[in-house]
Amino acid sequence: MFKTFAKAIQSLSVAFLMGLPMASSAQQLSENASIVVESPWARASLGMSRPGGAYLTVRNEGSDQISLIGLRAEISGMASIHETRTNSDGVSSMAPADDIVIPPGGMFALEPGGYHAMLMQLQSPLVEGETFPLTLLFSDGTELEITVPVLGIGARGPEG
């Protein structure tokens, strides 16, 4: 019975510790606390030959409009915001996005099938269970570094 109890405690401890990176990155504030980033995540990559993608939600809790103008990531030789577009024939393509304007009290989601962080020229694979830093660049000069947890290759988001 003691072994069963000890095994249960060990399993709970591992589950708790594995959840810490995601819990700690669920909400990250900029220094001026008007920009909030929620639920960042990325999918594991197929090596380094294909681009990776990262997703998150940015909320503007300030009284002034902000614009997300770019990204920087050491894991990527070129990080940028892309938009997935589908034409009238149902063919999807990705293209670099213009600056993303977020009004006061507004929010903007980078999510699969829409706007997303495109991580090209990966310097190392995105490995499930690991994290990497991603810096969001804003028009007011704010640079917000967040921690992005890497989920499984088939993940649809941090909730499953």
Residue pairs with C-beta under 8 A, 6 or more apart in sequence:
18 129
21 131
21 147
21 149
22 41
22 149
22 158
24 147
25 40
25 131
25 146
25 147
25 148
25 149
26 38
26 39
26 158
27 36
27 37
27 38
28 36
28 37
28 38
28 40
28 144
28 146
28 147
29 35
29 36
29 37
30 36
30 138
30 142
30 144
31 142
32 62
32 142
33 61
34 60
34 61
34 62
34 63
34 64
34 66
35 58
35 59
35 60
35 61
35 62
35 66
35 136
35 138
35 142
35 144
36 58
36 59
36 61
37 56
37 57
37 58
37 59
37 136
37 144
37 146
38 56
38 57
38 59
39 55
39 56
39 57
39 157
39 158
40 54
40 55
40 56
40 134
40 146
40 147
40 148
40 149
41 54
41 55
41 56
41 148
41 149
41 150
41 151
41 155
41 157
41 158
42 52
42 53
42 54
42 55
42 117
42 119
42 126
42 132
42 148
42 149
42 150
42 151
43 52
43 53
43 126
43 150
43 151
43 152
43 153
43 154
43 155
44 125
44 126
44 127
44 128
44 150
44 151
44 152
44 153
44 155
45 52
45 122
45 125
45 126
45 153
46 125
46 153
47 125
48 122
48 123
48 124
48 125
51 118
51 119
51 120
51 121
51 122
52 75
52 76
52 118
52 119
52 122
52 126
53 112
53 116
53 117
53 118
53 119
54 73
54 110
54 116
54 117
54 119
54 134
54 148
55 109
55 110
55 111
55 112
55 116
55 117
55 157
56 109
56 110
56 117
56 146
56 148
57 107
57 108
57 109
57 110
58 68
58 100
58 102
58 107
58 108
58 109
58 110
58 136
59 102
59 106
59 107
60 66
60 102
60 103
60 104
60 105
60 106
60 107
61 105
62 104
63 104
64 104
64 140
65 101
65 102
65 103
65 104
66 101
66 102
66 138
66 139
66 140
66 142
67 99
67 100
67 101
67 102
67 138
67 139
68 81
68 99
68 100
68 102
68 108
68 136
68 137
68 138
69 99
69 137
69 138
69 139
70 79
70 80
70 81
70 137
71 79
71 80
71 81
71 117
71 134
71 135
71 136
71 137
72 79
72 134
72 135
72 137
72 143
73 79
73 117
73 119
73 132
73 133
73 134
73 135
74 123
74 132
74 133
75 119
75 122
75 123
75 124
75 126
75 132
76 119
76 120
76 121
76 122
76 123
77 120
77 121
77 122
77 123
78 120
78 121
79 117
79 118
79 119
79 120
79 134
80 96
80 97
80 117
80 118
80 120
81 96
81 97
81 100
81 110
81 115
81 116
81 117
81 118
82 94
82 95
82 96
82 97
82 115
82 116
82 117
82 118
83 94
83 95
83 96
83 97
83 114
83 115
83 116
84 92
84 93
84 94
84 113
84 114
84 115
84 116
85 92
85 93
85 94
85 95
86 92
87 93
94 118
97 115
99 139
100 108
100 115
102 108
108 115
109 115
110 116
110 117
111 157
112 156
112 157
117 134
119 126
126 132
126 150
127 150
128 150
128 151
128 152
128 153
129 150
130 149
130 150
131 147
131 148
131 149
131 150
132 147
132 148
132 150
133 145
133 146
133 147
133 148
134 145
134 146
134 147
134 148
135 143
135 144
135 145
135 146
136 143
136 144
136 145
136 146
137 143
138 144
149 158
151 157
151 158
